């Protein structure tokens, strides 16, 4: 954002990221949760953003292809709530799960069980990345 | 994928993400990623061998 508060496209490729207000940084973090890495792109760190997107995508898609279990928002106990929160951390990949998992989950096999962990790890990692985007945007990190 | 391939893939991706997040220079990131990746593998294999007696 520039001084007037309007988007400044040129800043996406500038080597020096400018400091943002906490409100704007929170917006970047939410954007980074929805689309992994987008928070860093908006904060002026496009290279990092691309790497983060690829890492979260690699974990989530591996989990989907192994037919891991994706927890629904209709959680019934504390474990399924934690599972939902971890899975929802993947942002758009959570909503795209049905595209990748046409056959549905299959946790009877070890691969399906591993897939569940891959998806949850992708979500937790993305939450960490979103928090990192916030720190980067407010200038705590370079 | 085999269990070992799963573990290796997981270790590689997580190591790269953590290296980019926690280190600032490229050389530091590469060093961190290598260290983290091999630590993942070595510790996992060590734990596997420690559990081996209980599988019989």
N, CA and C atoms of all chains as a GROMACS GRO file, in nm:
protein
  594
    1UNK      N    1   0.085  -0.120   0.000
    1UNK     CA    2   0.000   0.000   0.000
    1UNK      C    3   0.088   0.125   0.000
    2UNK      N    4   0.046   0.229  -0.072
    2UNK     CA    5   0.120   0.353  -0.068
    2UNK      C    6   0.065   0.442   0.043
    3UNK      N    7   0.112   0.568   0.046
    3UNK     CA    8   0.073   0.658   0.156
    3UNK      C    9  -0.077   0.682   0.158
    4UNK      N   10  -0.141   0.680   0.042
    4UNK     CA   11  -0.284   0.708   0.036
    4UNK      C   12  -0.367   0.585   0.071
    5UNK      N   13  -0.303   0.474   0.091
    5UNK     CA   14  -0.375   0.354   0.130
    5UNK      C   15  -0.428   0.274   0.014
    6UNK      N   16  -0.388   0.306  -0.108
    6UNK     CA   17  -0.433   0.229  -0.224
    6UNK      C   18  -0.326   0.128  -0.263
    7UNK      N   19  -0.364   0.017  -0.329
    7UNK     CA   20  -0.265  -0.084  -0.366
    7UNK      C   21  -0.154  -0.028  -0.453
    8UNK      N   22  -0.033  -0.075  -0.427
    8UNK     CA   23   0.082  -0.028  -0.504
    8UNK      C   24   0.147  -0.151  -0.567
    9UNK      N   25   0.113  -0.176  -0.692
    9UNK     CA   26   0.157  -0.297  -0.759
    9UNK      C   27   0.308  -0.305  -0.770
   10UNK      N   28   0.373  -0.190  -0.792
   10UNK     CA   29   0.518  -0.190  -0.811
   10UNK      C   30   0.593  -0.245  -0.691
   11UNK      N   31   0.532  -0.234  -0.570
   11UNK     CA   32   0.601  -0.277  -0.450
   11UNK      C   33   0.620  -0.429  -0.445
   12UNK      N   34   0.543  -0.503  -0.528
   12UNK     CA   35   0.553  -0.649  -0.525
   12UNK      C   36   0.692  -0.698  -0.566
   13UNK      N   37   0.759  -0.622  -0.649
   13UNK     CA   38   0.888  -0.668  -0.699
   13UNK      C   39   1.005  -0.590  -0.639
   14UNK      N   40   0.977  -0.500  -0.549
   14UNK     CA   41   1.085  -0.422  -0.488
   14UNK      C   42   1.161  -0.507  -0.388
   15UNK      N   43   1.295  -0.492  -0.387
   15UNK     CA   44   1.374  -0.574  -0.293
   15UNK      C   45   1.349  -0.538  -0.148
   16UNK      N   46   1.322  -0.410  -0.119
   16UNK     CA   47   1.297  -0.368   0.018
   16UNK      C   48   1.148  -0.364   0.044
   17UNK      N   49   1.100  -0.450   0.135
   17UNK     CA   50   0.958  -0.450   0.168
   17UNK      C   51   0.930  -0.335   0.265
   18UNK      N   52   0.821  -0.263   0.240
   18UNK     CA   53   0.788  -0.153   0.330
   18UNK      C   54   0.705  -0.203   0.448
   19UNK      N   55   0.716  -0.130   0.560
   19UNK     CA   56   0.641  -0.170   0.678
   19UNK      C   57   0.495  -0.131   0.662
   20UNK      N   58   0.408  -0.217   0.714
   20UNK     CA   59   0.264  -0.193   0.703
   20UNK      C   60   0.206  -0.177   0.843
   21UNK      N   61   0.085  -0.124   0.845
   21UNK     CA   62   0.015  -0.115   0.973
   21UNK      C   63  -0.032  -0.255   1.014
   22UNK      N   64  -0.056  -0.278   1.144
   22UNK     CA   65  -0.102  -0.411   1.187
   22UNK      C   66  -0.229  -0.456   1.117
   23UNK      N   67  -0.319  -0.361   1.088
   23UNK     CA   68  -0.444  -0.398   1.021
   23UNK      C   69  -0.419  -0.451   0.880
   24UNK      N   70  -0.335  -0.381   0.807
   24UNK     CA   71  -0.301  -0.425   0.671
   24UNK      C   72  -0.227  -0.557   0.677
   25UNK      N   73  -0.134  -0.569   0.773
   25UNK     CA   74  -0.058  -0.693   0.787
   25UNK      C   75  -0.150  -0.810   0.819
   26UNK      N   76  -0.253  -0.785   0.901
   26UNK     CA   77  -0.349  -0.892   0.932
   26UNK      C   78  -0.423  -0.933   0.805
   27UNK      N   79  -0.453  -0.835   0.720
   27UNK     CA   80  -0.518  -0.866   0.592
   27UNK      C   81  -0.428  -0.953   0.505
   28UNK      N   82  -0.299  -0.923   0.505
   28UNK     CA   83  -0.204  -1.005   0.429
   28UNK      C   84  -0.200  -1.148   0.484
   29UNK      N   85  -0.204  -1.157   0.619
   29UNK     CA   86  -0.200  -1.290   0.681
   29UNK      C   87  -0.323  -1.372   0.642
   30UNK      N   88  -0.439  -1.306   0.639
   30UNK     CA   89  -0.563  -1.377   0.599
   30UNK      C   90  -0.554  -1.419   0.452
   31UNK      N   91  -0.500  -1.328   0.370
   31UNK     CA   92  -0.482  -1.363   0.228
   31UNK      C   93  -0.385  -1.480   0.214
   32UNK      N   94  -0.283  -1.480   0.300
   32UNK     CA   95  -0.186  -1.590   0.298
   32UNK      C   96  -0.244  -1.720   0.347
   33UNK      N   97  -0.343  -1.712   0.434
   33UNK     CA   98  -0.411  -1.835   0.475
   33UNK      C   99  -0.496  -1.888   0.360
   34UNK      N  100  -0.569  -1.798   0.295
   34UNK     CA  101  -0.658  -1.842   0.186
   34UNK      C  102  -0.578  -1.899   0.069
   35UNK      N  103  -0.474  -1.827   0.028
   35UNK     CA  104  -0.387  -1.874  -0.081
   35UNK      C  105  -0.245  -1.879  -0.025
   36UNK      N  106  -0.194  -1.997   0.004
   36UNK     CA  107  -0.061  -2.007   0.066
   36UNK      C  108   0.045  -1.925  -0.009
   37UNK      N  109   0.118  -1.841   0.065
   37UNK     CA  110   0.223  -1.762   0.004
   37UNK      C  111   0.179  -1.624  -0.043
   38UNK      N  112   0.048  -1.605  -0.058
   38UNK     CA  113  -0.001  -1.476  -0.109
   38UNK      C  114   0.032  -1.363  -0.012
   39UNK      N  115   0.030  -1.391   0.117
   39UNK     CA  116   0.064  -1.288   0.216
   39UNK      C  117   0.205  -1.235   0.196
   40UNK      N  118   0.298  -1.322   0.164
   40UNK     CA  119   0.435  -1.279   0.140
   40UNK      C  120   0.448  -1.203   0.008
   41UNK      N  121   0.373  -1.246  -0.092
   41UNK     CA  122   0.375  -1.173  -0.220
   41UNK      C  123   0.326  -1.030  -0.198
   42UNK      N  124   0.217  -1.015  -0.124
   42UNK     CA  125   0.162  -0.882  -0.097
   42UNK      C  126   0.257  -0.800  -0.010
   43UNK      N  127   0.331  -0.868   0.077
   43UNK     CA  128   0.424  -0.798   0.167
   43UNK      C  129   0.556  -0.765   0.098
   44UNK      N  130   0.568  -0.799  -0.030
   44UNK     CA  131   0.688  -0.764  -0.106
   44UNK      C  132   0.795  -0.871  -0.106
   45UNK      N  133   0.756  -0.995  -0.079
   45UNK     CA  134   0.850  -1.108  -0.080
   45UNK      C  135   0.797  -1.218  -0.172
   46UNK      N  136   0.792  -1.190  -0.304
   46UNK     CA  137   0.730  -1.286  -0.396
   46UNK      C  138   0.802  -1.419  -0.406
   47UNK      N  139   0.934  -1.417  -0.396
   47UNK     CA  140   1.010  -1.543  -0.405
   47UNK      C  141   0.972  -1.638  -0.293
   48UNK      N  142   0.969  -1.584  -0.171
   48UNK     CA  143   0.929  -1.666  -0.056
   48UNK      C  144   0.785  -1.715  -0.072
   49UNK      N  145   0.701  -1.627  -0.124
   49UNK     CA  146   0.561  -1.664  -0.142
   49UNK      C  147   0.545  -1.783  -0.234
   50UNK      N  148   0.620  -1.785  -0.342
   50UNK     CA  149   0.612  -1.896  -0.438
   50UNK      C  150   0.659  -2.026  -0.372
   51UNK      N  151   0.770  -2.018  -0.299
   51UNK     CA  152   0.821  -2.139  -0.232
   51UNK      C  153   0.719  -2.191  -0.130
   52UNK      N  154   0.660  -2.100  -0.054
   52UNK     CA  155   0.561  -2.143   0.045
   52UNK      C  156   0.439  -2.206  -0.022
   53UNK      N  157   0.396  -2.148  -0.134
   53UNK     CA  158   0.283  -2.206  -0.204
   53UNK      C  159   0.316  -2.348  -0.249
   54UNK      N  160   0.435  -2.364  -0.306
   54UNK     CA  161   0.474  -2.496  -0.357
   54UNK      C  162   0.485  -2.600  -0.245
   55UNK      N  163   0.538  -2.558  -0.128
   55UNK     CA  164   0.553  -2.655  -0.018
   55UNK      C  165   0.417  -2.697   0.037
   56UNK      N  166   0.328  -2.599   0.058
   56UNK     CA  167   0.195  -2.634   0.109
   56UNK      C  168   0.120  -2.718   0.007
   57UNK      N  169   0.130  -2.679  -0.120
   57UNK     CA  170   0.062  -2.755  -0.226
   57UNK      C  171   0.116  -2.897  -0.234
   58UNK      N  172   0.248  -2.912  -0.223
   58UNK     CA  173   0.308  -3.046  -0.231
   58UNK      C  174   0.256  -3.135  -0.120
   59UNK      N  175   0.250  -3.081   0.002
   59UNK     CA  176   0.201  -3.162   0.114
   59UNK      C  177   0.053  -3.195   0.099
   60UNK      N  178  -0.027  -3.093   0.068
   60UNK     CA  179  -0.172  -3.114   0.060
   60UNK      C  180  -0.208  -3.209  -0.053
   61UNK      N  181  -0.150  -3.189  -0.170
   61UNK     CA  182  -0.186  -3.273  -0.285
   61UNK      C  183  -0.136  -3.416  -0.264
   62UNK      N  184  -0.019  -3.430  -0.203
   62UNK     CA  185   0.028  -3.566  -0.170
   62UNK      C  186  -0.074  -3.635  -0.078
   63UNK      N  187  -0.122  -3.561   0.021
   63UNK     CA  188  -0.222  -3.618   0.112
   63UNK      C  189  -0.351  -3.654   0.041
   64UNK      N  190  -0.395  -3.568  -0.050
   64UNK     CA  191  -0.519  -3.598  -0.123
   64UNK      C  192  -0.501  -3.720  -0.214
   65UNK      N  193  -0.388  -3.726  -0.284
   65UNK     CA  194  -0.366  -3.838  -0.376
   65UNK      C  195  -0.350  -3.971  -0.301
   66UNK      N  196  -0.308  -3.962  -0.175
   66UNK     CA  197  -0.299  -4.085  -0.095
   66UNK      C  198  -0.431  -4.116  -0.025
   67UNK      N  199  -0.532  -4.039  -0.059
   67UNK     CA  200  -0.669  -4.057  -0.008
   67UNK      C  201  -0.675  -4.044   0.143
   68UNK      N  202  -0.608  -3.938   0.192
   68UNK     CA  203  -0.615  -3.907   0.334
   68UNK      C  204  -0.753  -3.855   0.372
   69UNK      N  205  -0.782  -3.857   0.500
   69UNK     CA  206  -0.913  -3.814   0.549
   69UNK      C  207  -0.913  -3.663   0.566
   70UNK      N  208  -1.015  -3.598   0.508
   70UNK     CA  209  -1.031  -3.452   0.524
   70UNK      C  210  -1.146  -3.430   0.622
   71UNK      N  211  -1.116  -3.366   0.735
   71UNK     CA  212  -1.216  -3.348   0.840
   71UNK      C  213  -1.319  -3.242   0.799
   72UNK      N  214  -1.445  -3.273   0.827
   72UNK     CA  215  -1.555  -3.182   0.796
   72UNK      C  216  -1.571  -3.078   0.906
   73UNK      N  217  -1.642  -2.969   0.874
   73UNK     CA  218  -1.672  -2.870   0.978
   73UNK      C  219  -1.782  -2.919   1.072
   74UNK      N  220  -1.841  -3.033   1.040
   74UNK     CA  221  -1.939  -3.095   1.131
   74UNK      C  222  -1.864  -3.185   1.229
   75UNK      N  223  -1.781  -3.124   1.313
   75UNK     CA  224  -1.701  -3.204   1.404
   75UNK      C  225  -1.786  -3.256   1.519
   76UNK      N  226  -1.749  -3.374   1.569
   76UNK     CA  227  -1.830  -3.438   1.674
   76UNK      C  228  -1.755  -3.444   1.808
   77UNK      N  229  -1.624  -3.429   1.805
   77UNK     CA  230  -1.548  -3.431   1.931
   77UNK      C  231  -1.424  -3.343   1.915
   78UNK      N  232  -1.344  -3.337   2.023
   78UNK     CA  233  -1.228  -3.248   2.024
   78UNK      C  234  -1.127  -3.287   1.916
   79UNK      N  235  -1.111  -3.416   1.893
   79UNK     CA  236  -1.013  -3.461   1.794
   79UNK      C  237  -1.056  -3.421   1.653
   80UNK      N  238  -1.183  -3.438   1.624
   80UNK     CA  239  -1.228  -3.400   1.489
   80UNK      C  240  -1.227  -3.248   1.473
   81UNK      N  241  -1.246  -3.174   1.585
   81UNK     CA  242  -1.234  -3.028   1.578
   81UNK      C  243  -1.090  -2.989   1.544
   82UNK      N  244  -0.994  -3.052   1.614
   82UNK     CA  245  -0.853  -3.024   1.585
   82UNK      C  246  -0.818  -3.063   1.441
   83UNK      N  247  -0.872  -3.175   1.399
   83UNK     CA  248  -0.849  -3.220   1.261
   83UNK      C  249  -0.904  -3.120   1.161
   84UNK      N  250  -1.023  -3.070   1.190
   84UNK     CA  251  -1.084  -2.970   1.100
   84UNK      C  252  -1.000  -2.843   1.095
   85UNK      N  253  -0.957  -2.795   1.214
   85UNK     CA  254  -0.877  -2.672   1.218
   85UNK      C  255  -0.746  -2.688   1.142
   86UNK      N  256  -0.682  -2.805   1.159
   86UNK     CA  257  -0.556  -2.830   1.088
   86UNK      C  258  -0.580  -2.834   0.937
   87UNK      N  259  -0.684  -2.905   0.896
   87UNK     CA  260  -0.713  -2.918   0.752
   87UNK      C  261  -0.754  -2.784   0.692
   88UNK      N  262  -0.836  -2.708   0.766
   88UNK     CA  263  -0.884  -2.579   0.715
   88UNK      C  264  -0.767  -2.481   0.698
   89UNK      N  265  -0.658  -2.506   0.768
   89UNK     CA  266  -0.539  -2.422   0.756
   89UNK      C  267  -0.481  -2.422   0.616
   90UNK      N  268  -0.516  -2.518   0.535
   90UNK     CA  269  -0.461  -2.524   0.399
   90UNK      C  270  -0.526  -2.422   0.305
   91UNK      N  271  -0.630  -2.351   0.353
   91UNK     CA  272  -0.693  -2.248   0.272
   91UNK      C  273  -0.766  -2.305   0.152
   92UNK      N  274  -0.730  -2.260   0.033
   92UNK     CA  275  -0.802  -2.304  -0.088
   92UNK      C  276  -0.791  -2.454  -0.108
   93UNK      N  277  -0.685  -2.515  -0.060
   93UNK     CA  278  -0.671  -2.659  -0.080
   93UNK      C  279  -0.776  -2.737  -0.003
   94UNK      N  280  -0.821  -2.682   0.108
   94UNK     CA  281  -0.928  -2.748   0.183
   94UNK      C  282  -1.055  -2.756   0.097
   95UNK      N  283  -1.083  -2.643   0.030
   95UNK     CA  284  -1.205  -2.639  -0.051
   95UNK      C  285  -1.188  -2.717  -0.182
   96UNK      N  286  -1.063  -2.738  -0.222
   96UNK     CA  287  -1.036  -2.812  -0.346
   96UNK      C  288  -1.020  -2.961  -0.321
   97UNK      N  289  -1.036  -3.003  -0.196
   97UNK     CA  290  -1.011  -3.144  -0.162
   97UNK      C  291  -1.096  -3.239  -0.244
   98UNK      N  292  -1.222  -3.201  -0.267
   98UNK     CA  293  -1.311  -3.292  -0.339
   98UNK      C  294  -1.268  -3.309  -0.485
   99UNK      N  295  -1.197  -3.210  -0.538
   99UNK     CA  296  -1.148  -3.222  -0.676
   99UNK      C  297  -1.039  -3.329  -0.683
  100UNK      N  298  -0.953  -3.329  -0.583
  100UNK     CA  299  -0.840  -3.424  -0.583
  100UNK      C  300  -0.881  -3.561  -0.531
  101UNK      N  301  -0.975  -3.564  -0.439
  101UNK     CA  302  -1.013  -3.691  -0.376
  101UNK      C  303  -1.145  -3.741  -0.431
  102UNK      N  304  -1.143  -3.777  -0.558
  102UNK     CA  305  -1.267  -3.823  -0.621
  102UNK      C  306  -1.316  -3.954  -0.561
  103UNK      N  307  -1.220  -4.038  -0.516
  103UNK     CA  308  -1.258  -4.167  -0.460
  103UNK      C  309  -1.290  -4.161  -0.312
  104UNK      N  310  -1.277  -4.042  -0.251
  104UNK     CA  311  -1.301  -4.030  -0.108
  104UNK      C  312  -1.184  -4.083  -0.028
  105UNK      N  313  -1.187  -4.063   0.103
  105UNK     CA  314  -1.075  -4.109   0.187
  105UNK      C  315  -1.070  -4.262   0.199
  106UNK      N  316  -0.950  -4.313   0.222
  106UNK     CA  317  -0.933  -4.456   0.244
  106UNK      C  318  -0.825  -4.474   0.349
  107UNK      N  319  -0.866  -4.462   0.475
  107UNK     CA  320  -0.768  -4.470   0.584
  107UNK      C  321  -0.750  -4.613   0.635
  108UNK      N  322  -0.810  -4.709   0.566
  108UNK     CA  323  -0.787  -4.848   0.603
  108UNK      C  324  -0.644  -4.889   0.566
  109UNK      N  325  -0.589  -4.821   0.463
  109UNK     CA  326  -0.451  -4.848   0.423
  109UNK      C  327  -0.359  -4.751   0.495
  110UNK      N  328  -0.233  -4.791   0.510
  110UNK     CA  329  -0.135  -4.703   0.574
  110UNK      C  330  -0.118  -4.574   0.494
  111UNK      N  331  -0.121  -4.585   0.361
  111UNK     CA  332  -0.101  -4.467   0.276
  111UNK      C  333  -0.210  -4.364   0.302
  112UNK      N  334  -0.333  -4.409   0.320
  112UNK     CA  335  -0.442  -4.316   0.349
  112UNK      C  336  -0.422  -4.248   0.483
  113UNK      N  337  -0.374  -4.324   0.580
  113UNK     CA  338  -0.347  -4.267   0.712
  113UNK      C  339  -0.234  -4.164   0.703
  114UNK      N  340  -0.130  -4.195   0.626
  114UNK     CA  341  -0.022  -4.098   0.605
  114UNK      C  342  -0.077  -3.974   0.535
  115UNK      N  343  -0.167  -3.998   0.440
  115UNK     CA  344  -0.226  -3.885   0.367
  115UNK      C  345  -0.297  -3.788   0.461
  116UNK      N  346  -0.365  -3.844   0.561
  116UNK     CA  347  -0.433  -3.759   0.660
  116UNK      C  348  -0.332  -3.669   0.730
  117UNK      N  349  -0.216  -3.725   0.765
  117UNK     CA  350  -0.111  -3.645   0.833
  117UNK      C  351  -0.050  -3.541   0.740
  118UNK      N  352  -0.035  -3.577   0.612
  118UNK     CA  353   0.020  -3.481   0.515
  118UNK      C  354  -0.072  -3.359   0.505
  119UNK      N  355  -0.202  -3.384   0.497
  119UNK     CA  356  -0.297  -3.272   0.483
  119UNK      C  357  -0.295  -3.185   0.608
  120UNK      N  358  -0.296  -3.248   0.726
  120UNK     CA  359  -0.293  -3.172   0.850
  120UNK      C  360  -0.164  -3.092   0.862
  121UNK      N  361  -0.053  -3.151   0.823
  121UNK     CA  362   0.075  -3.080   0.829
  121UNK      C  363   0.076  -2.961   0.734
  122UNK      N  364   0.017  -2.979   0.617
  122UNK     CA  365   0.009  -2.868   0.521
  122UNK      C  366  -0.068  -2.752   0.583
  123UNK      N  367  -0.177  -2.783   0.654
  123UNK     CA  368  -0.258  -2.678   0.715
  123UNK      C  369  -0.184  -2.606   0.827
  124UNK      N  370  -0.120  -2.681   0.914
  124UNK     CA  371  -0.046  -2.619   1.025
  124UNK      C  372   0.070  -2.536   0.971
  125UNK      N  373   0.138  -2.589   0.870
  125UNK     CA  374   0.249  -2.514   0.809
  125UNK      C  375   0.198  -2.384   0.748
  126UNK      N  376   0.082  -2.390   0.684
  126UNK     CA  377   0.029  -2.269   0.621
  126UNK      C  378  -0.010  -2.164   0.724
  127UNK      N  379  -0.061  -2.207   0.839
  127UNK     CA  380  -0.092  -2.112   0.946
  127UNK      C  381   0.038  -2.044   0.993
  128UNK      N  382   0.141  -2.123   1.007
  128UNK     CA  383   0.272  -2.068   1.045
  128UNK      C  384   0.322  -1.968   0.940
  129UNK      N  385   0.302  -2.002   0.814
  129UNK     CA  386   0.342  -1.914   0.704
  129UNK      C  387   0.261  -1.784   0.707
  130UNK      N  388   0.132  -1.794   0.737
  130UNK     CA  389   0.047  -1.674   0.745
  130UNK      C  390   0.095  -1.582   0.858
  131UNK      N  391   0.132  -1.642   0.972
  131UNK     CA  392   0.184  -1.562   1.084
  131UNK      C  393   0.317  -1.498   1.045
  132UNK      N  394   0.398  -1.570   0.968
  132UNK     CA  395   0.525  -1.517   0.920
  132UNK      C  396   0.501  -1.399   0.825
  133UNK      N  397   0.395  -1.410   0.745
  133UNK     CA  398   0.360  -1.300   0.653
  133UNK      C  399   0.324  -1.176   0.733
  134UNK      N  400   0.253  -1.195   0.845
  134UNK     CA  401   0.218  -1.082   0.932
  134UNK      C  402   0.345  -1.016   0.986
  135UNK      N  403   0.436  -1.099   1.039
  135UNK     CA  404   0.562  -1.046   1.094
  135UNK      C  405   0.643  -0.973   0.987
  136UNK      N  406   0.643  -1.028   0.868
  136UNK     CA  407   0.717  -0.965   0.758
  136UNK      C  408   0.654  -0.830   0.721
  137UNK      N  409   0.520  -0.827   0.717
  137UNK     CA  410   0.451  -0.706   0.674
  137UNK      C  411   0.468  -0.591   0.773
  138UNK      N  412   0.469  -0.622   0.903
  138UNK     CA  413   0.483  -0.512   1.000
  138UNK      C  414   0.630  -0.476   1.024
  139UNK      N  415   0.722  -0.552   0.961
  139UNK     CA  416   0.863  -0.517   0.969
  139UNK      C  417   0.940  -0.586   1.080
  140UNK      N  418   0.877  -0.682   1.148
  140UNK     CA  419   0.950  -0.758   1.251
  140UNK      C  420   1.057  -0.845   1.187
  141UNK      N  421   1.027  -0.895   1.066
  141UNK     CA  422   1.123  -0.975   0.991
  141UNK      C  423   1.152  -0.903   0.861
  142UNK      N  424   1.272  -0.924   0.806
  142UNK     CA  425   1.303  -0.858   0.678
  142UNK      C  426   1.254  -0.941   0.560
  143UNK      N  427   0.322  -4.474  -0.286
  143UNK     CA  428   0.459  -4.452  -0.240
  143UNK      C  429   0.488  -4.546  -0.123
  144UNK      N  430   0.614  -4.586  -0.110
  144UNK     CA  431   0.652  -4.669   0.005
  144UNK      C  432   0.656  -4.582   0.131
  145UNK      N  433   0.663  -4.646   0.245
  145UNK     CA  434   0.670  -4.570   0.370
  145UNK      C  435   0.794  -4.482   0.372
  146UNK      N  436   0.906  -4.538   0.323
  146UNK     CA  437   1.031  -4.462   0.324
  146UNK      C  438   1.023  -4.343   0.228
  147UNK      N  439   0.962  -4.364   0.112
  147UNK     CA  440   0.947  -4.253   0.017
  147UNK      C  441   0.857  -4.145   0.076
  148UNK      N  442   0.751  -4.185   0.143
  148UNK     CA  443   0.663  -4.089   0.210
  148UNK      C  444   0.742  -4.004   0.309
  149UNK      N  445   0.820  -4.073   0.392
  149UNK     CA  446   0.898  -4.004   0.496
  149UNK      C  447   1.000  -3.909   0.433
  150UNK      N  448   1.066  -3.954   0.329
  150UNK     CA  449   1.168  -3.873   0.263
  150UNK      C  450   1.107  -3.748   0.199
  151UNK      N  451   0.995  -3.767   0.132
  151UNK     CA  452   0.924  -3.656   0.068
  151UNK      C  453   0.879  -3.554   0.173
  152UNK      N  454   0.822  -3.604   0.282
  152UNK     CA  455   0.777  -3.518   0.392
  152UNK      C  456   0.895  -3.438   0.448
  153UNK      N  457   1.006  -3.507   0.475
  153UNK     CA  458   1.124  -3.442   0.532
  153UNK      C  459   1.177  -3.334   0.439
  154UNK      N  460   1.179  -3.364   0.310
  154UNK     CA  461   1.233  -3.268   0.212
  154UNK      C  462   1.149  -3.140   0.208
  155UNK      N  463   1.018  -3.158   0.197
  155UNK     CA  464   0.930  -3.040   0.183
  155UNK      C  465   0.932  -2.956   0.310
  156UNK      N  466   0.922  -3.020   0.425
  156UNK     CA  467   0.922  -2.946   0.552
  156UNK      C  468   1.057  -2.876   0.574
  157UNK      N  469   1.164  -2.943   0.539
  157UNK     CA  470   1.297  -2.883   0.557
  157UNK      C  471   1.314  -2.757   0.474
  158UNK      N  472   1.267  -2.762   0.350
  158UNK     CA  473   1.276  -2.644   0.263
  158UNK      C  474   1.192  -2.529   0.320
  159UNK      N  475   1.070  -2.560   0.362
  159UNK     CA  476   0.981  -2.454   0.414
  159UNK      C  477   1.041  -2.391   0.540
  160UNK      N  478   1.090  -2.472   0.631
  160UNK     CA  479   1.146  -2.419   0.756
  160UNK      C  480   1.275  -2.342   0.731
  161UNK      N  481   1.353  -2.388   0.634
  161UNK     CA  482   1.479  -2.318   0.602
  161UNK      C  483   1.450  -2.178   0.548
  162UNK      N  484   1.353  -2.168   0.458
  162UNK     CA  485   1.319  -2.038   0.401
  162UNK      C  486   1.262  -1.945   0.508
  163UNK      N  487   1.187  -2.003   0.601
  163UNK     CA  488   1.123  -1.923   0.704
  163UNK      C  489   1.220  -1.875   0.812
  164UNK      N  490   1.319  -1.958   0.844
  164UNK     CA  491   1.399  -1.927   0.962
  164UNK      C  492   1.537  -1.869   0.932
  165UNK      N  493   1.580  -1.871   0.807
  165UNK     CA  494   1.711  -1.818   0.773
  165UNK      C  495   1.698  -1.710   0.666
  166UNK      N  496   1.792  -1.614   0.665
  166UNK     CA  497   1.779  -1.499   0.576
  166UNK      C  498   1.861  -1.511   0.448
  167UNK      N  499   1.981  -1.570   0.456
  167UNK     CA  500   2.065  -1.575   0.336
  167UNK      C  501   2.050  -1.711   0.268
  168UNK      N  502   2.078  -1.712   0.139
  168UNK     CA  503   2.061  -1.835   0.061
  168UNK      C  504   2.150  -1.948   0.114
  169UNK      N  505   2.275  -1.915   0.144
  169UNK     CA  506   2.368  -2.019   0.190
  169UNK      C  507   2.323  -2.076   0.325
  170UNK      N  508   2.274  -1.989   0.413
  170UNK     CA  509   2.223  -2.036   0.542
  170UNK      C  510   2.101  -2.125   0.524
  171UNK      N  511   2.018  -2.089   0.428
  171UNK     CA  512   1.898  -2.168   0.403
  171UNK      C  513   1.934  -2.306   0.351
  172UNK      N  514   2.030  -2.310   0.259
  172UNK     CA  515   2.072  -2.440   0.203
  172UNK      C  516   2.131  -2.528   0.314
  173UNK      N  517   2.216  -2.468   0.398
  173UNK     CA  518   2.276  -2.544   0.509
  173UNK      C  519   2.168  -2.596   0.603
  174UNK      N  520   2.076  -2.509   0.639
  174UNK     CA  521   1.969  -2.547   0.732
  174UNK      C  522   1.883  -2.659   0.673
  175UNK      N  523   1.849  -2.645   0.544
  175UNK     CA  524   1.764  -2.745   0.478
  175UNK      C  525   1.832  -2.881   0.476
  176UNK      N  526   1.961  -2.883   0.445
  176UNK     CA  527   2.034  -3.010   0.443
  176UNK      C  528   2.038  -3.073   0.583
  177UNK      N  529   2.073  -2.989   0.681
  177UNK     CA  530   2.082  -3.039   0.819
  177UNK      C  531   1.947  -3.093   0.866
  178UNK      N  532   1.843  -3.017   0.841
  178UNK     CA  533   1.709  -3.057   0.884
  178UNK      C  534   1.664  -3.186   0.813
  179UNK      N  535   1.690  -3.193   0.683
  179UNK     CA  536   1.649  -3.310   0.604
  179UNK      C  537   1.717  -3.437   0.655
  180UNK      N  538   1.847  -3.430   0.674
  180UNK     CA  539   1.918  -3.550   0.719
  180UNK      C  540   1.887  -3.581   0.865
  181UNK      N  541   1.860  -3.479   0.945
  181UNK     CA  542   1.819  -3.505   1.083
  181UNK      C  543   1.685  -3.578   1.087
  182UNK      N  544   1.592  -3.534   1.002
  182UNK     CA  545   1.462  -3.603   0.991
  182UNK      C  546   1.484  -3.751   0.961
  183UNK      N  547   1.566  -3.778   0.858
  183UNK     CA  548   1.586  -3.916   0.815
  183UNK      C  549   1.657  -3.999   0.922
  184UNK      N  550   1.766  -3.946   0.974
  184UNK     CA  551   1.844  -4.022   1.073
  184UNK      C  552   1.764  -4.051   1.198
  185UNK      N  553   1.693  -3.951   1.249
  185UNK     CA  554   1.615  -3.971   1.371
  185UNK      C  555   1.501  -4.069   1.345
  186UNK      N  556   1.437  -4.059   1.229
  186UNK     CA  557   1.328  -4.151   1.196
  186UNK      C  558   1.377  -4.295   1.188
  187UNK      N  559   1.491  -4.314   1.122
  187UNK     CA  560   1.547  -4.450   1.109
  187UNK      C  561   1.589  -4.502   1.247
  188UNK      N  562   1.648  -4.414   1.328
  188UNK     CA  563   1.689  -4.455   1.463
  188UNK      C  564   1.568  -4.497   1.546
  189UNK      N  565   1.461  -4.419   1.539
  189UNK     CA  566   1.339  -4.454   1.615
  189UNK      C  567   1.281  -4.586   1.562
  190UNK      N  568   1.288  -4.603   1.429
  190UNK     CA  569   1.240  -4.729   1.370
  190UNK      C  570   1.314  -4.850   1.426
  191UNK      N  571   1.447  -4.838   1.435
  191UNK     CA  572   1.526  -4.948   1.489
  191UNK      C  573   1.499  -4.968   1.639
  192UNK      N  574   1.477  -4.859   1.712
  192UNK     CA  575   1.445  -4.872   1.854
  192UNK      C  576   1.313  -4.945   1.875
  193UNK      N  577   1.220  -4.929   1.783
  193UNK     CA  578   1.090  -4.995   1.795
  193UNK      C  579   1.093  -5.138   1.745
  194UNK      N  580   1.199  -5.174   1.673
  194UNK     CA  581   1.206  -5.306   1.610
  194UNK      C  582   1.184  -5.422   1.708
  195UNK      N  583   1.246  -5.422   1.830
  195UNK     CA  584   1.225  -5.534   1.922
  195UNK      C  585   1.079  -5.553   1.961
  196UNK      N  586   1.002  -5.447   1.962
  196UNK     CA  587   0.862  -5.456   2.005
  196UNK      C  588   0.770  -5.509   1.896
  197UNK      N  589   0.824  -5.524   1.774
  197UNK     CA  590   0.740  -5.571   1.664
  197UNK      C  591   0.736  -5.723   1.657
  198UNK      N  592   0.810  -5.790   1.747
  198UNK     CA  593   0.812  -5.938   1.743
  198UNK      C  594   0.755  -5.996   1.872
   0.00000   0.00000   0.00000
